[in-house]
Amino acid sequence: MSLIKTLDHNPDFTPVHALPAPERLISGSPEFDTWAMDESREGKIKSGIWQATPGLTRSIKGETFEFCHILEGLVEITEDGGETYTYKAGDSFVMKPGFVGTWHTIETVRKIYVVCY
């Protein structure tokens, strides 16, 4: 078993399709697709590709740490009581445990994610 995992930006398998939880939806009708590609440390670290269509949702990280690298699209992330950050293709960022705010997908976004629980 290799200890290297390539994350395919355009996976050829069917993603898990989801909608935001009703209590997290602020506006629009975003839909989410997740191509989970790797899981390590008994499910405590997960990575893959995630895509969302336009809309505005609440983002609550709880104890989760998430690294994101935007492959395409445009988002604005606003921390409650803080400033708004805009990310586009080529940008990377981290959402730390305790983050609470909004995730506004302006143009359909596709990202690489790595989450640690």
N, C-alpha and C positions, 0 to 999 in steps of 0.2 A: 504494500500500500504506500503510495507516494505521499509525502508531506508537503507537496505543492499542489495547489488547486487553481486552475485557470478559470476566471469568471468571464464567460462568453457574453458580450454586450448584446447580442441578438440570439438568445437561446431558441432552439428549435423544438422545445417541448411545451406542452400546455401549461400556462401559469395558473395559479390559484387566483380566482377572481373574487373581489369583495367590494362592498359599499361601506361608507363610514357608518359607525354606530350613530343612531339618530341623535343622541345627546351630544355628539361631537360635530355634527353638521351645522354650519352657520349659514352658508348660501351656496347656490349652484347645485349640481348633481354629479359630483365627482365619482369616478370609479377607479378601483385600484387593481393592478395585476402584479403578482409576486412570483418570480422565478427563483425559488430557494435552491441554492447550489452547494452549500456546504454547512455542516453543523459539527461543532467540536466541543470538547469538554462537557460531555453529557448534555448537549443542547444549550449550554450557557453562552456560546458564541455562534452566531449565525451570519451567513453572508449570501449575497445574490444580487439580483436585479429587481427593481421595483419601479412601477410606472403608475402615474396618476393623471387623470383628465382634469380640466379646470374646475375650480371650486375653492371654497374657504372652509377649513375645518379647525377644530381645537386640537392642539398637540400637547399631550401630557406624557412626559417620559418616565415619571416615577423613578425607579432605581435603574433604569436602562441607560446605557451609554451607547450613542450611535454615531458612527462615522459615515458621511455621505460624500459621494463624488458625482456631480451632475454630468450626465452624458449628453442630454439634450433637454430643451425646454427652459422655462423661466418660473422661478418661485420667489415669493417674499415671505420671510419668516419674522414674526414679531413676538418678542418675549413680553409677557404681561409686565407692564410698567417700564418697559425698556424700548430700545430703538428697533427699527425695521431693517433687516438685512436682505439684500437681493442677490440671488445666485442664478447663474446661467451655465451653459455647457463649459466644462473645463474647471469650474469652481469646486472646491472641497470645503467641508466644514464638519464640526463636531457638535452634537447636541448632548449636553452633559446631564447626568441624573439630576432630577429636580426641575428640569425645564418645563414651564407651562406657558403656552402662548398660542399663536395661530400659524397655520401653514396655508398660504394662499398660492395655489397653482394657477398661474396666469396663462401659460402655454403648457400643453401636455409635457410632463416632465418624466424623464427616465434617469434613474440613478443607480449606482453601485452602493450597496449598504453593507455595513458590518455592525451588528448589534451585540452588545455584551450585557448579559443579565446578572 
